[in-house]
Amino acid sequence: MRLDARIVDLFTGGITFLPRGERTKLTDGMQTWLASFIRAQNDISRFKLADLLEYSGSKAKLRRFGEHIRDTMPKLKAAGCVVDYYFGRGYLVIER
């Protein structure tokens, strides 16, 4: 899987690795991408799902992508990547 160039630009100059304890609890793909993306955002805690879809480079329809994010978030919480989260209409809010 290749990342869209816009995703790579977001990570330039920032820490994008995941601590080993978090990384070993996640699977490759959406889980690791979303965990890394969230970690790279220092002060942002609310994300539009449409923006996440665009940043990810996924070709999925927004509805399916949102379902995938909803499936992924409990795993990120269990791994300690986020303290909590909730979904609004068309967006994701995380608590670090």
C-alpha positions in Angstrom: 0.0 0.0 0.0 1.3 3.4 -0.9 0.4 6.6 0.9 -1.0 9.6 -1.0 1.6 12.3 -1.3 -0.7 14.6 0.8 -0.5 12.2 3.7 3.3 12.1 3.5 3.3 15.9 3.6 1.3 15.9 6.8 4.0 13.8 8.5 7.0 15.9 7.4 8.9 17.1 10.3 6.7 15.4 12.9 7.0 12.2 14.9 5.0 9.6 13.1 6.2 6.4 14.7 4.0 4.4 17.1 5.4 3.3 20.4 6.0 -0.5 20.4 3.3 -1.2 23.0 0.7 0.5 20.8 2.0 -0.9 17.5 2.0 -4.5 18.5 -1.7 -4.3 19.4 -2.7 -3.0 15.9 -2.9 -4.6 12.5 -1.4 -3.0 9.4 -3.6 -0.9 7.3 -6.3 1.3 8.6 -5.4 0.8 12.3 -1.8 1.8 12.0 -2.5 4.5 9.5 -5.2 6.2 11.7 -3.1 5.8 14.9 -0.1 7.4 13.2 -2.3 10.1 11.7 -3.8 11.0 15.0 -0.4 10.9 16.8 0.9 13.4 14.2 -1.9 15.9 14.9 -0.7 17.8 18.0 -3.6 20.1 18.6 -6.4 18.7 16.4 -9.0 16.5 18.0 -12.0 16.8 15.6 -11.7 15.4 12.1 -14.2 15.4 9.2 -14.6 11.9 7.9 -14.5 13.3 4.3 -11.1 14.8 5.1 -9.8 11.6 6.6 -11.0 9.8 3.4 -9.1 12.2 1.2 -5.9 12.2 3.3 -5.9 8.4 3.4 -5.9 8.1 -0.4 -8.6 5.4 -0.1 -10.9 4.9 -3.0 -13.8 3.8 -0.8 -17.1 5.6 -0.7 -17.5 7.9 2.3 -20.1 5.7 3.9 -18.0 2.6 3.7 -14.9 4.5 4.9 -16.8 5.8 7.9 -17.9 2.3 8.8 -14.3 1.3 8.6 -13.3 4.1 10.9 -16.0 3.1 13.3 -14.7 -0.4 13.4 -11.2 0.8 13.9 -11.7 3.2 16.8 -12.4 0.6 19.5 -9.2 -1.1 18.6 -7.2 2.2 18.9 -8.8 2.8 22.3 -7.9 -0.7 23.5 -4.3 -0.2 22.3 -4.0 3.1 24.2 -3.8 5.3 21.2 -6.7 7.4 22.3 -8.4 7.8 25.7 -11.9 8.1 24.2 -13.7 9.1 21.0 -17.2 9.8 19.6 -18.7 10.3 16.3 -20.9 13.2 15.2 -22.7 13.6 11.9 -19.8 13.3 9.5 -16.9 13.7 11.9 -14.8 12.0 14.5 -13.7 13.6 17.8 -10.9 12.0 19.8 -9.7 12.5 23.4 -6.0 11.9 23.9 
